[in-house]
């Protein structure tokens, strides 16, 4: 690396305050157009960068990383998930990977709770009706636009990490009963605080819940965790909310069971083949779809950028960065 300023390549546009600080500290190459890099551009960046700052949509697989230059020693991911990075390849090439955990917890939990409210109460459907000039609202009616109460319902959280626990705290305040499935139970203190019930068996939990919230990372173990078989375990009155990763659900199977009215609906902020979305989900009146915006707050994006900078600076100073990623974590 350069003795003065390392060559840092940033793959997407970041908040101005973050980019300005990066330019002050590093020889930072910015993506002013905010156009996603092509595969060839990612390969070129990996060949020339001292530090690469990708986002979750940049696919850094073995084919890209195997062509990286010897000087690339740090991938400072702008994001929490690292399923876009081939961790085996970076380990074999001696490349350190960092991410930005923690700073998106509250924003993502807020949006999860918004979807938990929006789908059963038909919020988007009602708002869309009013703005459509072809519709004429006749005023309040005792039987029109009826949704379902969430108070007293059972919420099953898949993945009880930071975000899952933040969702549970919000849901508990709304009167939901908290249940969860995780690789292992949370502490007794946390379970007591949340009044949460642990299910070792995901199948058993799914069959009993009114609302399912997906808050686990995408890993080989969680790919299609909600398979067609598991989706078939849900009650016909159940709802699914996903603000984690689209790959956790078999999206085609989900579209089929919603079309067949085998579950009540879904709130989705992420999709299996982003930016493509299954047309059956887009056209369903019982699905609320958002363009991957759960973490999209100004505060959150700036906090992410600051974590990236701290990780780079710490690494360049010869220390282990605070948010170093180990494959065992995922």
PyMOL commands that set and color helices and strands:
alter all, ss='L'
color gray80, all
select helices_A, chain A and resi 16-25+39-48+62-65+87-92+105-121+123-131+162-173+188-194+202-206+228-231+246-248+251-259+279-282+298-316+327-329
alter helices_A, ss='H'
color red, helices_A
select strands_A, chain A and resi 7-10+27-29+51-53+74-76+96-98+154-158+177-181+197-198+211-214+239-242+265-268+287-289
alter strands_A, ss='S'
color yellow, strands_A
deselect
rebuild
show_as cartoon
